[in-house]
Amino acid sequence: MLVIKQKAYDAMLAHARDRAGEGEIACGLLGGAFEEGRRLAVQSIPLENIKHSRENFRTDRAEHSQAISGLAGQKLTVVGL
């Protein structure tokens, strides 16, 4: 089960709304931890959809890697996309 903290949820939703307004799929990562058999998301990291499309998405490898490294520096991991 995935549990998303309200602050992370609000940030994820704001990014999705912003990207939808631009006519494209929102991309991003949810950062958090695994606790008691569940994934707990405490942070939402928006990523650019480099395809700028409503039908396809792709993230920049460097931006994606930087986001993962940033999570690791906070002792967090990717718990969702």
PDB file with one MODEL, atoms N, CA, C and O in Angstrom:
MODEL        1
ATOM      1  N   MET A   1       0.838  -1.171   0.000  1.00  0.00           N
ATOM      2  CA  MET A   1       0.000   0.000   0.000  1.00  0.00           C
ATOM      3  C   MET A   1       0.888   1.241   0.000  1.00  0.00           C
ATOM      4  O   MET A   1       1.944   1.273   0.632  1.00  0.00           O
ATOM      5  N   LEU A   2       0.433   2.260  -0.725  1.00  0.00           N
ATOM      6  CA  LEU A   2       1.120   3.544  -0.768  1.00  0.00           C
ATOM      7  C   LEU A   2       0.309   4.567   0.010  1.00  0.00           C
ATOM      8  O   LEU A   2      -0.877   4.767  -0.254  1.00  0.00           O
ATOM      9  N   VAL A   3       0.958   5.211   0.968  1.00  0.00           N
ATOM     10  CA  VAL A   3       0.349   6.296   1.737  1.00  0.00           C
ATOM     11  C   VAL A   3       1.117   7.568   1.376  1.00  0.00           C
ATOM     12  O   VAL A   3       2.345   7.613   1.455  1.00  0.00           O
ATOM     13  N   ILE A   4       0.363   8.605   0.977  1.00  0.00           N
ATOM     14  CA  ILE A   4       0.992   9.865   0.581  1.00  0.00           C
ATOM     15  C   ILE A   4       0.625  10.941   1.597  1.00  0.00           C
ATOM     16  O   ILE A   4      -0.552  11.234   1.811  1.00  0.00           O
ATOM     17  N   LYS A   5       1.644  11.523   2.217  1.00  0.00           N
ATOM     18  CA  LYS A   5       1.413  12.624   3.163  1.00  0.00           C
ATOM     19  C   LYS A   5       0.780  13.806   2.430  1.00  0.00           C
ATOM     20  O   LYS A   5       1.051  14.022   1.248  1.00  0.00           O
ATOM     21  N   GLN A   6      -0.057  14.566   3.122  1.00  0.00           N
ATOM     22  CA  GLN A   6      -0.833  15.635   2.501  1.00  0.00           C
ATOM     23  C   GLN A   6       0.037  16.637   1.760  1.00  0.00           C
ATOM     24  O   GLN A   6      -0.314  17.043   0.652  1.00  0.00           O
ATOM     25  N   LYS A   7       1.163  17.049   2.338  1.00  0.00           N
ATOM     26  CA  LYS A   7       2.034  18.044   1.695  1.00  0.00           C
ATOM     27  C   LYS A   7       2.559  17.515   0.358  1.00  0.00           C
ATOM     28  O   LYS A   7       2.598  18.250  -0.629  1.00  0.00           O
ATOM     29  N   ALA A   8       2.961  16.251   0.326  1.00  0.00           N
ATOM     30  CA  ALA A   8       3.444  15.638  -0.915  1.00  0.00           C
ATOM     31  C   ALA A   8       2.314  15.515  -1.924  1.00  0.00           C
ATOM     32  O   ALA A   8       2.510  15.760  -3.114  1.00  0.00           O
ATOM     33  N   TYR A   9       1.134  15.137  -1.452  1.00  0.00           N
ATOM     34  CA  TYR A   9      -0.040  15.012  -2.324  1.00  0.00           C
ATOM     35  C   TYR A   9      -0.395  16.356  -2.952  1.00  0.00           C
ATOM     36  O   TYR A   9      -0.633  16.445  -4.156  1.00  0.00           O
ATOM     37  N   ASP A  10      -0.428  17.393  -2.132  1.00  0.00           N
ATOM     38  CA  ASP A  10      -0.764  18.730  -2.632  1.00  0.00           C
ATOM     39  C   ASP A  10       0.236  19.196  -3.688  1.00  0.00           C
ATOM     40  O   ASP A  10      -0.157  19.774  -4.701  1.00  0.00           O
ATOM     41  N   ALA A  11       1.526  18.948  -3.456  1.00  0.00           N
ATOM     42  CA  ALA A  11       2.564  19.335  -4.420  1.00  0.00           C
ATOM     43  C   ALA A  11       2.413  18.542  -5.721  1.00  0.00           C
ATOM     44  O   ALA A  11       2.545  19.100  -6.810  1.00  0.00           O
ATOM     45  N   MET A  12       2.139  17.248  -5.605  1.00  0.00           N
ATOM     46  CA  MET A  12       1.962  16.402  -6.780  1.00  0.00           C
ATOM     47  C   MET A  12       0.762  16.879  -7.596  1.00  0.00           C
ATOM     48  O   MET A  12       0.844  16.981  -8.820  1.00  0.00           O
ATOM     49  N   LEU A  13      -0.339  17.169  -6.930  1.00  0.00           N
ATOM     50  CA  LEU A  13      -1.550  17.617  -7.605  1.00  0.00           C
ATOM     51  C   LEU A  13      -1.344  18.971  -8.285  1.00  0.00           C
ATOM     52  O   LEU A  13      -1.816  19.181  -9.402  1.00  0.00           O
ATOM     53  N   ALA A  14      -0.649  19.882  -7.623  1.00  0.00           N
ATOM     54  CA  ALA A  14      -0.374  21.195  -8.214  1.00  0.00           C
ATOM     55  C   ALA A  14       0.452  21.047  -9.490  1.00  0.00           C
ATOM     56  O   ALA A  14       0.185  21.720 -10.485  1.00  0.00           O
ATOM     57  N   HIS A  15       1.445  20.175  -9.464  1.00  0.00           N
ATOM     58  CA  HIS A  15       2.284  19.939 -10.649  1.00  0.00           C
ATOM     59  C   HIS A  15       1.445  19.328 -11.773  1.00  0.00           C
ATOM     60  O   HIS A  15       1.572  19.727 -12.931  1.00  0.00           O
ATOM     61  N   ALA A  16       0.597  18.371 -11.435  1.00  0.00           N
ATOM     62  CA  ALA A  16      -0.250  17.729 -12.446  1.00  0.00           C
ATOM     63  C   ALA A  16      -1.204  18.745 -13.082  1.00  0.00           C
ATOM     64  O   ALA A  16      -1.405  18.735 -14.297  1.00  0.00           O
ATOM     65  N   ARG A  17      -1.775  19.598 -12.280  1.00  0.00           N
ATOM     66  CA  ARG A  17      -2.684  20.628 -12.811  1.00  0.00           C
ATOM     67  C   ARG A  17      -1.942  21.609 -13.712  1.00  0.00           C
ATOM     68  O   ARG A  17      -2.443  21.998 -14.767  1.00  0.00           O
ATOM     69  N   ASP A  18      -0.757  21.999 -13.291  1.00  0.00           N
ATOM     70  CA  ASP A  18       0.055  22.921 -14.076  1.00  0.00           C
ATOM     71  C   ASP A  18       0.404  22.315 -15.436  1.00  0.00           C
ATOM     72  O   ASP A  18       0.263  22.973 -16.466  1.00  0.00           O
ATOM     73  N   ARG A  19       0.849  21.085 -15.436  1.00  0.00           N
ATOM     74  CA  ARG A  19       1.240  20.417 -16.685  1.00  0.00           C
ATOM     75  C   ARG A  19       0.029  20.158 -17.568  1.00  0.00           C
ATOM     76  O   ARG A  19       0.132  20.269 -18.789  1.00  0.00           O
ATOM     77  N   ALA A  20      -1.113  19.818 -16.985  1.00  0.00           N
ATOM     78  CA  ALA A  20      -2.332  19.598 -17.774  1.00  0.00           C
ATOM     79  C   ALA A  20      -2.724  20.883 -18.486  1.00  0.00           C
ATOM     80  O   ALA A  20      -3.182  20.853 -19.628  1.00  0.00           O
ATOM     81  N   GLY A  21      -2.544  22.009 -17.811  1.00  0.00           N
ATOM     82  CA  GLY A  21      -2.822  23.300 -18.415  1.00  0.00           C
ATOM     83  C   GLY A  21      -1.921  23.583 -19.605  1.00  0.00           C
ATOM     84  O   GLY A  21      -2.294  24.328 -20.512  1.00  0.00           O
ATOM     85  N   GLU A  22      -0.739  22.990 -19.600  1.00  0.00           N
ATOM     86  CA  GLU A  22       0.203  23.135 -20.702  1.00  0.00           C
ATOM     87  C   GLU A  22       0.001  22.049 -21.756  1.00  0.00           C
ATOM     88  O   GLU A  22       0.680  22.048 -22.783  1.00  0.00           O
ATOM     89  N   GLY A  23      -0.934  21.118 -21.507  1.00  0.00           N
ATOM     90  CA  GLY A  23      -1.236  20.070 -22.468  1.00  0.00           C
ATOM     91  C   GLY A  23      -0.270  18.914 -22.467  1.00  0.00           C
ATOM     92  O   GLY A  23       0.003  18.333 -23.518  1.00  0.00           O
ATOM     93  N   GLU A  24       0.258  18.566 -21.298  1.00  0.00           N
ATOM     94  CA  GLU A  24       1.189  17.443 -21.247  1.00  0.00           C
ATOM     95  C   GLU A  24       1.026  16.619 -19.979  1.00  0.00           C
ATOM     96  O   GLU A  24       0.432  17.064 -18.997  1.00  0.00           O
ATOM     97  N   ILE A  25       1.557  15.430 -20.023  1.00  0.00           N
ATOM     98  CA  ILE A  25       1.552  14.527 -18.877  1.00  0.00           C
ATOM     99  C   ILE A  25       2.549  15.035 -17.843  1.00  0.00           C
ATOM    100  O   ILE A  25       3.664  15.426 -18.187  1.00  0.00           O
ATOM    101  N   ALA A  26       2.147  15.029 -16.582  1.00  0.00           N
ATOM    102  CA  ALA A  26       3.049  15.407 -15.494  1.00  0.00           C
ATOM    103  C   ALA A  26       3.937  14.228 -15.132  1.00  0.00           C
ATOM    104  O   ALA A  26       3.486  13.083 -15.104  1.00  0.00           O
ATOM    105  N   CYS A  27       5.183  14.513 -14.860  1.00  0.00           N
ATOM    106  CA  CYS A  27       6.144  13.485 -14.448  1.00  0.00           C
ATOM    107  C   CYS A  27       6.717  13.867 -13.088  1.00  0.00           C
ATOM    108  O   CYS A  27       6.777  15.044 -12.733  1.00  0.00           O
ATOM    109  N   GLY A  28       7.132  12.866 -12.342  1.00  0.00           N
ATOM    110  CA  GLY A  28       7.765  13.141 -11.069  1.00  0.00           C
ATOM    111  C   GLY A  28       7.995  11.890 -10.262  1.00  0.00           C
ATOM    112  O   GLY A  28       7.623  10.787 -10.663  1.00  0.00           O
ATOM    113  N   LEU A  29       8.607  12.081  -9.131  1.00  0.00           N
ATOM    114  CA  LEU A  29       8.905  10.996  -8.204  1.00  0.00           C
ATOM    115  C   LEU A  29       8.272  11.293  -6.859  1.00  0.00           C
ATOM    116  O   LEU A  29       8.118  12.450  -6.467  1.00  0.00           O
ATOM    117  N   LEU A  30       7.911  10.234  -6.164  1.00  0.00           N
ATOM    118  CA  LEU A  30       7.500  10.346  -4.772  1.00  0.00           C
ATOM    119  C   LEU A  30       8.620   9.770  -3.925  1.00  0.00           C
ATOM    120  O   LEU A  30       9.029   8.624  -4.117  1.00  0.00           O
ATOM    121  N   GLY A  31       9.108  10.561  -2.998  1.00  0.00           N
ATOM    122  CA  GLY A  31      10.181  10.124  -2.120  1.00  0.00           C
ATOM    123  C   GLY A  31       9.660   9.812  -0.738  1.00  0.00           C
ATOM    124  O   GLY A  31       8.751  10.470  -0.232  1.00  0.00           O
ATOM    125  N   GLY A  32      10.242   8.810  -0.143  1.00  0.00           N
ATOM    126  CA  GLY A  32       9.814   8.435   1.198  1.00  0.00           C
ATOM    127  C   GLY A  32      10.564   7.238   1.710  1.00  0.00           C
ATOM    128  O   GLY A  32      11.769   7.100   1.500  1.00  0.00           O
ATOM    129  N   ALA A  33       9.830   6.364   2.393  1.00  0.00           N
ATOM    130  CA  ALA A  33      10.449   5.202   3.024  1.00  0.00           C
ATOM    131  C   ALA A  33       9.453   4.046   3.056  1.00  0.00           C
ATOM    132  O   ALA A  33       8.249   4.222   2.873  1.00  0.00           O
ATOM    133  N   PHE A  34       9.992   2.882   3.291  1.00  0.00           N
ATOM    134  CA  PHE A  34       9.172   1.693   3.482  1.00  0.00           C
ATOM    135  C   PHE A  34       9.025   1.485   4.981  1.00  0.00           C
ATOM    136  O   PHE A  34      10.017   1.339   5.695  1.00  0.00           O
ATOM    137  N   GLU A  35       7.791   1.472   5.453  1.00  0.00           N
ATOM    138  CA  GLU A  35       7.517   1.327   6.880  1.00  0.00           C
ATOM    139  C   GLU A  35       6.393   0.327   7.096  1.00  0.00           C
ATOM    140  O   GLU A  35       5.311   0.474   6.527  1.00  0.00           O
ATOM    141  N   GLU A  36       6.637  -0.662   7.893  1.00  0.00           N
ATOM    142  CA  GLU A  36       5.605  -1.618   8.293  1.00  0.00           C
ATOM    143  C   GLU A  36       4.823  -2.169   7.099  1.00  0.00           C
ATOM    144  O   GLU A  36       3.595  -2.234   7.128  1.00  0.00           O
ATOM    145  N   GLY A  37       5.540  -2.560   6.063  1.00  0.00           N
ATOM    146  CA  GLY A  37       4.913  -3.167   4.902  1.00  0.00           C
ATOM    147  C   GLY A  37       4.198  -2.223   3.965  1.00  0.00           C
ATOM    148  O   GLY A  37       3.448  -2.665   3.094  1.00  0.00           O
ATOM    149  N   ARG A  38       4.415  -0.936   4.127  1.00  0.00           N
ATOM    150  CA  ARG A  38       3.784   0.035   3.234  1.00  0.00           C
ATOM    151  C   ARG A  38       4.813   1.055   2.770  1.00  0.00           C
ATOM    152  O   ARG A  38       5.866   1.222   3.385  1.00  0.00           O
ATOM    153  N   ARG A  39       4.490   1.733   1.674  1.00  0.00           N
ATOM    154  CA  ARG A  39       5.336   2.815   1.173  1.00  0.00           C
ATOM    155  C   ARG A  39       4.744   4.129   1.664  1.00  0.00           C
ATOM    156  O   ARG A  39       3.565   4.404   1.438  1.00  0.00           O
ATOM    157  N   LEU A  40       5.546   4.931   2.328  1.00  0.00           N
ATOM    158  CA  LEU A  40       5.104   6.213   2.865  1.00  0.00           C
ATOM    159  C   LEU A  40       5.797   7.332   2.096  1.00  0.00           C
ATOM    160  O   LEU A  40       7.005   7.529   2.231  1.00  0.00           O
ATOM    161  N   ALA A  41       5.030   8.066   1.286  1.00  0.00           N
ATOM    162  CA  ALA A  41       5.568   9.173   0.493  1.00  0.00           C
ATOM    163  C   ALA A  41       5.477  10.460   1.297  1.00  0.00           C
ATOM    164  O   ALA A  41       4.399  10.853   1.742  1.00  0.00           O
ATOM    165  N   VAL A  42       6.613  11.109   1.476  1.00  0.00           N
ATOM    166  CA  VAL A  42       6.656  12.357   2.242  1.00  0.00           C
ATOM    167  C   VAL A  42       7.070  13.545   1.380  1.00  0.00           C
ATOM    168  O   VAL A  42       7.011  14.691   1.825  1.00  0.00           O
ATOM    169  N   GLN A  43       7.492  13.268   0.139  1.00  0.00           N
ATOM    170  CA  GLN A  43       7.980  14.332  -0.727  1.00  0.00           C
ATOM    171  C   GLN A  43       7.609  14.038  -2.177  1.00  0.00           C
ATOM    172  O   GLN A  43       7.693  12.897  -2.630  1.00  0.00           O
ATOM    173  N   SER A  44       7.200  15.075  -2.896  1.00  0.00           N
ATOM    174  CA  SER A  44       6.911  14.974  -4.329  1.00  0.00           C
ATOM    175  C   SER A  44       7.948  15.803  -5.076  1.00  0.00           C
ATOM    176  O   SER A  44       8.153  16.978  -4.770  1.00  0.00           O
ATOM    177  N   ILE A  45       8.596  15.186  -6.052  1.00  0.00           N
ATOM    178  CA  ILE A  45       9.617  15.879  -6.836  1.00  0.00           C
ATOM    179  C   ILE A  45       9.143  15.949  -8.284  1.00  0.00           C
ATOM    180  O   ILE A  45       9.130  14.927  -8.970  1.00  0.00           O
ATOM    181  N   PRO A  46       8.751  17.130  -8.766  1.00  0.00           N
ATOM    182  CA  PRO A  46       8.325  17.238 -10.154  1.00  0.00           C
ATOM    183  C   PRO A  46       9.519  17.108 -11.096  1.00  0.00           C
ATOM    184  O   PRO A  46      10.610  17.600 -10.810  1.00  0.00           O
ATOM    185  N   LEU A  47       9.292  16.441 -12.214  1.00  0.00           N
ATOM    186  CA  LEU A  47      10.309  16.304 -13.256  1.00  0.00           C
ATOM    187  C   LEU A  47       9.714  16.788 -14.569  1.00  0.00           C
ATOM    188  O   LEU A  47       8.503  16.704 -14.777  1.00  0.00           O
ATOM    189  N   GLU A  48      10.553  17.288 -15.444  1.00  0.00           N
ATOM    190  CA  GLU A  48      10.084  17.753 -16.740  1.00  0.00           C
ATOM    191  C   GLU A  48       9.784  16.575 -17.657  1.00  0.00           C
ATOM    192  O   GLU A  48      10.564  15.627 -17.742  1.00  0.00           O
ATOM    193  N   ASN A  49       8.656  16.644 -18.336  1.00  0.00           N
ATOM    194  CA  ASN A  49       8.331  15.684 -19.386  1.00  0.00           C
ATOM    195  C   ASN A  49       9.003  16.214 -20.653  1.00  0.00           C
ATOM    196  O   ASN A  49       8.487  17.134 -21.287  1.00  0.00           O
ATOM    197  N   ILE A  50      10.137  15.648 -21.023  1.00  0.00           N
ATOM    198  CA  ILE A  50      10.886  16.187 -22.160  1.00  0.00           C
ATOM    199  C   ILE A  50      10.218  15.900 -23.499  1.00  0.00           C
ATOM    200  O   ILE A  50      10.651  16.427 -24.523  1.00  0.00           O
ATOM    201  N   LYS A  51       9.181  15.082 -23.512  1.00  0.00           N
ATOM    202  CA  LYS A  51       8.401  14.863 -24.743  1.00  0.00           C
ATOM    203  C   LYS A  51       7.326  15.940 -24.915  1.00  0.00           C
ATOM    204  O   LYS A  51       6.804  16.122 -26.015  1.00  0.00           O
ATOM    205  N   HIS A  52       6.996  16.648 -23.842  1.00  0.00           N
ATOM    206  CA  HIS A  52       5.966  17.698 -23.874  1.00  0.00           C
ATOM    207  C   HIS A  52       4.715  17.197 -24.599  1.00  0.00           C
ATOM    208  O   HIS A  52       4.235  17.824 -25.543  1.00  0.00           O
ATOM    209  N   SER A  53       4.203  16.068 -24.143  1.00  0.00           N
ATOM    210  CA  SER A  53       3.099  15.393 -24.811  1.00  0.00           C
ATOM    211  C   SER A  53       2.017  14.990 -23.816  1.00  0.00           C
ATOM    212  O   SER A  53       2.295  14.782 -22.635  1.00  0.00           O
ATOM    213  N   ARG A  54       0.782  14.882 -24.300  1.00  0.00           N
ATOM    214  CA  ARG A  54      -0.323  14.333 -23.511  1.00  0.00           C
ATOM    215  C   ARG A  54      -0.357  12.815 -23.595  1.00  0.00           C
ATOM    216  O   ARG A  54      -1.016  12.166 -22.783  1.00  0.00           O
ATOM    217  N   GLU A  55       0.338  12.249 -24.558  1.00  0.00           N
ATOM    218  CA  GLU A  55       0.247  10.818 -24.823  1.00  0.00           C
ATOM    219  C   GLU A  55       1.476  10.025 -24.399  1.00  0.00           C
ATOM    220  O   GLU A  55       1.378   8.826 -24.137  1.00  0.00           O
ATOM    221  N   ASN A  56       2.623  10.678 -24.327  1.00  0.00           N
ATOM    222  CA  ASN A  56       3.879   9.998 -23.988  1.00  0.00           C
ATOM    223  C   ASN A  56       4.652  10.838 -22.985  1.00  0.00           C
ATOM    224  O   ASN A  56       4.453  12.047 -22.869  1.00  0.00           O
ATOM    225  N   PHE A  57       5.529  10.169 -22.272  1.00  0.00           N
ATOM    226  CA  PHE A  57       6.384  10.924 -21.371  1.00  0.00           C
ATOM    227  C   PHE A  57       7.776  10.309 -21.329  1.00  0.00           C
ATOM    228  O   PHE A  57       7.971   9.117 -21.570  1.00  0.00           O
ATOM    229  N   ARG A  58       8.714  11.158 -21.020  1.00  0.00           N
ATOM    230  CA  ARG A  58      10.093  10.742 -20.798  1.00  0.00           C
ATOM    231  C   ARG A  58      10.735  11.825 -19.949  1.00  0.00           C
ATOM    232  O   ARG A  58      10.520  13.017 -20.165  1.00  0.00           O
ATOM    233  N   THR A  59      11.523  11.392 -18.986  1.00  0.00           N
ATOM    234  CA  THR A  59      12.244  12.362 -18.160  1.00  0.00           C
ATOM    235  C   THR A  59      13.697  12.403 -18.584  1.00  0.00           C
ATOM    236  O   THR A  59      14.229  11.446 -19.147  1.00  0.00           O
ATOM    237  N   ASP A  60      14.319  13.518 -18.307  1.00  0.00           N
ATOM    238  CA  ASP A  60      15.741  13.680 -18.573  1.00  0.00           C
ATOM    239  C   ASP A  60      16.525  12.816 -17.589  1.00  0.00           C
ATOM    240  O   ASP A  60      16.299  12.886 -16.381  1.00  0.00           O
ATOM    241  N   ARG A  61      17.427  12.018 -18.093  1.00  0.00           N
ATOM    242  CA  ARG A  61      18.187  11.096 -17.222  1.00  0.00           C
ATOM    243  C   ARG A  61      18.961  11.822 -16.136  1.00  0.00           C
ATOM    244  O   ARG A  61      18.994  11.377 -14.989  1.00  0.00           O
ATOM    245  N   ALA A  62      19.578  12.927 -16.491  1.00  0.00           N
ATOM    246  CA  ALA A  62      20.372  13.663 -15.499  1.00  0.00           C
ATOM    247  C   ALA A  62      19.471  14.238 -14.403  1.00  0.00           C
ATOM    248  O   ALA A  62      19.804  14.163 -13.221  1.00  0.00           O
ATOM    249  N   GLU A  63      18.337  14.809 -14.794  1.00  0.00           N
ATOM    250  CA  GLU A  63      17.407  15.363 -13.802  1.00  0.00           C
ATOM    251  C   GLU A  63      16.855  14.257 -12.904  1.00  0.00           C
ATOM    252  O   GLU A  63      16.734  14.427 -11.691  1.00  0.00           O
ATOM    253  N   HIS A  64      16.523  13.124 -13.521  1.00  0.00           N
ATOM    254  CA  HIS A  64      16.001  11.969 -12.783  1.00  0.00           C
ATOM    255  C   HIS A  64      17.042  11.471 -11.767  1.00  0.00           C
ATOM    256  O   HIS A  64      16.724  11.234 -10.601  1.00  0.00           O
ATOM    257  N   SER A  65      18.279  11.320 -12.228  1.00  0.00           N
ATOM    258  CA  SER A  65      19.358  10.863 -11.334  1.00  0.00           C
ATOM    259  C   SER A  65      19.621  11.847 -10.208  1.00  0.00           C
ATOM    260  O   SER A  65      19.858  11.448  -9.067  1.00  0.00           O
ATOM    261  N   GLN A  66      19.578  13.140 -10.533  1.00  0.00           N
ATOM    262  CA  GLN A  66      19.796  14.170  -9.514  1.00  0.00           C
ATOM    263  C   GLN A  66      18.702  14.098  -8.445  1.00  0.00           C
ATOM    264  O   GLN A  66      18.981  14.243  -7.254  1.00  0.00           O
ATOM    265  N   ALA A  67      17.464  13.874  -8.874  1.00  0.00           N
ATOM    266  CA  ALA A  67      16.356  13.766  -7.920  1.00  0.00           C
ATOM    267  C   ALA A  67      16.550  12.571  -6.991  1.00  0.00           C
ATOM    268  O   ALA A  67      16.320  12.679  -5.787  1.00  0.00           O
ATOM    269  N   ILE A  68      16.967  11.443  -7.537  1.00  0.00           N
ATOM    270  CA  ILE A  68      17.204  10.244  -6.728  1.00  0.00           C
ATOM    271  C   ILE A  68      18.354  10.478  -5.757  1.00  0.00           C
ATOM    272  O   ILE A  68      18.281  10.075  -4.596  1.00  0.00           O
ATOM    273  N   SER A  69      19.412  11.126  -6.227  1.00  0.00           N
ATOM    274  CA  SER A  69      20.550  11.437  -5.340  1.00  0.00           C
ATOM    275  C   SER A  69      20.123  12.373  -4.215  1.00  0.00           C
ATOM    276  O   SER A  69      20.560  12.223  -3.074  1.00  0.00           O
ATOM    277  N   GLY A  70      19.267  13.342  -4.544  1.00  0.00           N
ATOM    278  CA  GLY A  70      18.764  14.255  -3.519  1.00  0.00           C
ATOM    279  C   GLY A  70      17.970  13.525  -2.452  1.00  0.00           C
ATOM    280  O   GLY A  70      18.085  13.826  -1.264  1.00  0.00           O
ATOM    281  N   LEU A  71      17.161  12.562  -2.883  1.00  0.00           N
ATOM    282  CA  LEU A  71      16.419  11.752  -1.914  1.00  0.00           C
ATOM    283  C   LEU A  71      17.373  10.961  -1.035  1.00  0.00           C
ATOM    284  O   LEU A  71      17.218  10.917   0.185  1.00  0.00           O
ATOM    285  N   ALA A  72      18.361  10.338  -1.666  1.00  0.00           N
ATOM    286  CA  ALA A  72      19.322   9.525  -0.897  1.00  0.00           C
ATOM    287  C   ALA A  72      20.052  10.381   0.142  1.00  0.00           C
ATOM    288  O   ALA A  72      20.342   9.914   1.243  1.00  0.00           O
ATOM    289  N   GLY A  73      20.343  11.623  -0.210  1.00  0.00           N
ATOM    290  CA  GLY A  73      20.996  12.520   0.727  1.00  0.00           C
ATOM    291  C   GLY A  73      20.137  12.858   1.934  1.00  0.00           C
ATOM    292  O   GLY A  73      20.649  13.284   2.969  1.00  0.00           O
ATOM    293  N   GLN A  74      18.831  12.668   1.797  1.00  0.00           N
ATOM    294  CA  GLN A  74      17.895  12.893   2.895  1.00  0.00           C
ATOM    295  C   GLN A  74      17.486  11.576   3.569  1.00  0.00           C
ATOM    296  O   GLN A  74      16.571  11.539   4.392  1.00  0.00           O
ATOM    297  N   LYS A  75      18.186  10.504   3.200  1.00  0.00           N
ATOM    298  CA  LYS A  75      17.874   9.154   3.730  1.00  0.00           C
ATOM    299  C   LYS A  75      16.483   8.695   3.302  1.00  0.00           C
ATOM    300  O   LYS A  75      15.794   7.991   4.040  1.00  0.00           O
ATOM    301  N   LEU A  76      16.077   9.110   2.086  1.00  0.00           N
ATOM    302  CA  LEU A  76      14.797   8.700   1.513  1.00  0.00           C
ATOM    303  C   LEU A  76      15.060   7.904   0.241  1.00  0.00           C
ATOM    304  O   LEU A  76      16.179   7.887  -0.273  1.00  0.00           O
ATOM    305  N   THR A  77      14.026   7.250  -0.257  1.00  0.00           N
ATOM    306  CA  THR A  77      14.125   6.480  -1.488  1.00  0.00           C
ATOM    307  C   THR A  77      12.892   6.735  -2.334  1.00  0.00           C
ATOM    308  O   THR A  77      11.928   7.334  -1.858  1.00  0.00           O
ATOM    309  N   VAL A  78      12.909   6.292  -3.575  1.00  0.00           N
ATOM    310  CA  VAL A  78      11.747   6.426  -4.453  1.00  0.00           C
ATOM    311  C   VAL A  78      10.702   5.393  -4.031  1.00  0.00           C
ATOM    312  O   VAL A  78      10.986   4.198  -3.951  1.00  0.00           O
ATOM    313  N   VAL A  79       9.498   5.877  -3.764  1.00  0.00           N
ATOM    314  CA  VAL A  79       8.393   4.984  -3.396  1.00  0.00           C
ATOM    315  C   VAL A  79       7.256   5.036  -4.421  1.00  0.00           C
ATOM    316  O   VAL A  79       6.290   4.280  -4.322  1.00  0.00           O
ATOM    317  N   GLY A  80       7.379   5.930  -5.403  1.00  0.00           N
ATOM    318  CA  GLY A  80       6.365   6.035  -6.439  1.00  0.00           C
ATOM    319  C   GLY A  80       6.824   6.937  -7.565  1.00  0.00           C
ATOM    320  O   GLY A  80       7.733   7.753  -7.409  1.00  0.00           O
ATOM    321  N   LEU A  81       6.167   6.767  -8.716  1.00  0.00           N
ATOM    322  CA  LEU A  81       6.476   7.585  -9.890  1.00  0.00           C
ATOM    323  C   LEU A  81       5.263   8.409 -10.255  1.00  0.00           C
ATOM    324  O   LEU A  81       5.303   9.174 -11.219  1.00  0.00           O
TER     325      LEU A  81
ENDMDL
END
